[in-house]
Amino acid sequence: MRTFFHLAVVALALLLFGCATTDSVMAFKQRKIEPTLTRKSFERIEPNIKNLQSGQPMESTGLTWSVYEISSGNRLVGLVAYSDGWIGCLSGNIDGAFTKFGEPVALENGLLYGQHIYGYIVKPSLFVPRYALQTVATVIDNKEFRALLNSRTKGIGSTFKGGGSKEEFYFKDLKVFQVKELYKSEEDFSGIQMGKAASLSEAALLFSKQKYERSADKIRTLTPGSDLFSVIKSLNGLYVAHYGGSSYTLFMDGFLKYKGEYFVSKTTSHGIYYVWPFGYVENGKEVPKTALIFKNGVLQSVVPYSSKQEISEQLE
C-alpha cells in the first residue's frame, strides 16, 4: 500500500491525462470489488454503519478502504478502491475513498455534504443500496487547507467539483451527518421487471416513445423536495451492476441515457446541480422532453427540456 498523498497525486494525474480503460483493467477491478459486494460482506459492515452517530468525526468511525494501483508492465493504467459493502461507483470512487468524504452531493451555507452508499449485489447483477452514509465538512480556501495539511490535521481533504471541472473544494472538520436507510432488501424490487437488449441496435427499444409516455404521468406528479432515492423509487428505478460492481447503469422508463448527451452536472456558489433528461430515442437520436432538476440532492423542479444550454443557464 502507498501513502494517501502518493495515491492522491496518482489519482490526479490519471484524471488530468487519462488512462486506458481496457478489459484487463476492468477484470482486475472486478476481482477486487466483487467479493466485497456480497450479502455476507455487507452484513459484516452493517452493524458499524447502523451505530454511527451524527457529528462523529469520520476518522473515528473505523471505516477503512483499500486502494491499489493497476499496472501494465511499468505503466500505471488505473486505481481501484473497495471496502466491505461499499458501492464505490455511487460513493465518489477513488476520491471518495481517499478522503472518506464520499461523493459530493450538496453545498449550503459554507458546508459541503458527501455521501457513501452501502449495500450488495444480488444475482445476476442488481445493486441493492441499503444505506446512505452522509458526511458534512466546512469549506475552506487553499491557503487554510495547506496550513492544516502541514500541521497534519485530521479530517481535512479536497474533492473535485464535478461536471468535468478541475476545480476543487477544500474542506476541514469532516464528520458524519446522518445515516439513512434506502431499501430494506431486494424484496423492495420484487414487483419491478426489466427487459434485456441483445444488441446495441435493440437497445433503442429501452428508450422507446411508449416507455417515456408510460412514465410521463409519474414524472409530472413528482414532489419537489423529494430526495434522489425517493424519486428513483417512485419511478421504479433499478441499479444494474457491471464488472462485479465497478460501474452501473440506472434504468427507469423514459430515462434518456442512450448516449447521455443531455445530462447536465454543474456546481455553483449556491449548490450542486444535476439534470436528468427524460424522453425517447427516434431514428437513432435522443429526443429530450422533460428535465428533472436536482439541487443539493433533492428535486427542485420538473420542467420541459428546452436545450442543454438553456437548462444549464438556469442553474445559478
Order of alpha helices (4+ residues) and beta strands (2+ residues): alpha-alpha-alpha-beta-beta-alpha-beta-beta-beta-alpha-beta-beta-alpha-alpha-alpha-beta-beta-beta-beta-beta-beta-alpha
